[in-house]
Amino acid sequence: MGFELVDWEIQPRARLVRVFIDKRGHPNEGVTVEDCARVSNHLTHLFTVENVDYDRLEVSSPGLDRPLKKLDDFARFAGEEAQLHLHELTDGARRLKGRIKEVRRGPEGDEVVLETDKGARTIPIGAIDKARLVPKIDWRKGK
């Protein structure tokens, strides 16, 4: 359908399935209400065929603070600012904020290079617990 599954969650007690989508290959083009409706309709039919038991389905964009889940996400948003939460303390920090400089794929493991206030930090992808883009908001323009 031309969309990327960014994230999903299930809340069993509420019998809620929540799905976050983005347009594949279009980083500057947002997800529309019509896009969400199309994906919701498709998933409703799929869940019926697969006997997925739920009461509510929510489909939405990942928002301005989009989660970064895989190495390709970091590569796609190189140059953007991100907030990282690490699994454990690394060089005295568990939270890092900076601009995504590059990603490195290697035989010893994949890494994200983050330009922080204290210089460039190379973080193994496996050390990252959660990561999100930091929204760019220009308060003067209301965007």
C-alpha positions as CSV (number, residue, x, y, z in Angstrom):
1,M,0.0,0.0,0.0
2,G,3.1,2.3,0.1
3,F,3.2,2.6,3.8
4,E,5.8,1.6,6.4
5,L,4.9,0.1,9.8
6,V,6.7,2.3,12.2
7,D,5.4,0.8,15.5
8,W,2.4,-1.0,17.0
9,E,1.0,-1.8,20.4
10,I,-1.7,-3.9,21.9
11,Q,-3.6,-3.0,25.1
12,P,-5.2,-6.3,26.0
13,R,-7.4,-4.9,28.8
14,A,-8.9,-2.2,26.5
15,R,-8.8,-4.7,23.6
16,L,-7.1,-2.0,21.6
17,V,-4.7,-2.4,18.6
18,R,-2.8,0.8,17.8
19,V,-0.8,1.0,14.6
20,F,1.6,3.8,13.5
21,I,2.4,4.2,9.8
22,D,4.5,6.5,7.7
23,K,4.8,7.0,3.9
24,R,7.5,4.8,2.6
25,G,10.3,6.8,0.9
26,H,8.6,10.2,1.5
27,P,10.3,11.7,4.6
28,N,8.8,15.2,4.0
29,E,5.3,14.0,3.1
30,G,3.0,13.4,6.1
31,V,0.4,10.7,6.6
32,T,-3.1,12.0,5.9
33,V,-6.5,11.1,7.5
34,E,-7.4,9.4,4.3
35,D,-4.2,7.3,4.5
36,C,-5.1,6.2,8.0
37,A,-8.6,5.3,6.9
38,R,-7.3,3.2,3.9
39,V,-4.9,1.3,6.2
40,S,-7.6,0.9,8.9
41,N,-10.0,-0.6,6.3
42,H,-7.4,-3.0,5.0
43,L,-6.4,-4.1,8.6
44,T,-10.0,-4.6,9.6
45,H,-10.4,-7.1,6.7
46,L,-7.1,-8.8,7.5
47,F,-7.9,-9.1,11.2
48,T,-11.3,-10.6,10.3
49,V,-9.7,-13.2,8.1
50,E,-7.0,-14.0,10.7
51,N,-9.4,-14.1,13.6
52,V,-7.7,-11.3,15.5
53,D,-9.8,-10.5,18.5
54,Y,-10.0,-6.8,19.3
55,D,-12.7,-4.1,19.9
56,R,-10.9,-0.9,18.7
57,L,-8.3,-0.3,16.0
58,E,-6.4,3.0,15.8
59,V,-4.2,3.9,12.9
60,S,-2.2,7.1,12.9
61,S,1.0,8.8,11.9
62,P,4.0,8.4,14.3
63,G,3.9,12.1,15.0
64,L,6.7,14.8,15.0
65,D,8.6,12.8,17.7
66,R,8.7,9.7,15.5
67,P,10.3,6.7,17.1
68,L,13.5,5.4,15.5
69,K,13.4,1.6,15.6
70,K,15.9,0.3,13.1
71,L,19.2,1.3,11.6
72,D,17.4,2.3,8.4
73,D,15.4,4.8,10.4
74,F,18.6,6.5,11.7
75,A,20.0,6.6,8.1
76,R,16.7,8.0,6.7
77,F,16.7,10.8,9.3
78,A,20.5,11.6,9.2
79,G,20.9,15.3,9.9
80,E,17.9,15.4,12.2
81,E,18.0,15.8,16.0
82,A,17.2,12.8,18.1
83,Q,16.8,11.8,21.8
84,L,18.3,8.4,22.7
85,H,17.7,6.3,25.8
86,L,20.4,3.7,26.3
87,H,20.0,0.3,28.0
88,E,22.7,1.2,30.5
89,L,25.1,3.9,31.4
90,T,27.6,4.6,28.6
91,D,30.4,7.1,29.4
92,G,28.4,8.3,32.4
93,A,25.1,8.9,30.4
94,R,22.0,7.0,29.8
95,R,20.2,9.7,27.8
96,L,21.8,11.4,24.8
97,K,20.5,14.2,22.6
98,G,22.1,15.3,19.4
99,R,22.1,15.4,15.6
100,I,22.2,12.1,13.8
101,K,25.5,12.3,11.9
102,E,25.7,8.9,10.2
103,V,25.2,5.2,10.5
104,R,27.9,2.6,10.2
105,R,27.3,-1.0,9.2
106,G,30.1,-3.3,10.1
107,P,31.1,-6.9,10.8
108,E,31.4,-6.0,14.5
109,G,27.9,-4.5,14.6
110,D,26.0,-1.5,13.4
111,E,26.5,1.9,15.0
112,V,24.9,5.3,15.1
113,V,27.1,8.4,15.2
114,L,25.4,11.2,17.1
115,E,26.8,14.8,17.2
116,T,26.2,16.0,20.8
117,D,27.2,19.2,22.7
118,K,30.2,17.2,23.9
119,G,31.3,16.0,20.5
120,A,30.5,13.0,18.3
121,R,29.4,9.8,20.1
122,T,29.4,6.4,18.4
123,I,26.6,4.3,19.8
124,P,26.2,0.6,19.0
125,I,22.6,0.0,17.8
126,G,22.2,-2.7,20.4
127,A,22.9,-0.3,23.2
128,I,19.9,1.9,22.2
129,D,16.7,1.1,24.2
130,K,14.5,3.8,22.7
131,A,15.1,6.7,20.3
132,R,12.8,9.4,19.0
133,L,13.2,12.4,16.7
134,V,13.1,15.8,18.5
135,P,10.4,17.9,16.8
136,K,11.5,21.0,15.0
137,I,9.1,23.8,16.0
138,D,9.4,27.4,14.9
139,W,7.2,29.2,17.4
140,R,7.3,32.4,15.4
141,K,5.6,30.7,12.4
142,G,3.4,28.4,14.5
143,K,4.9,25.3,12.9
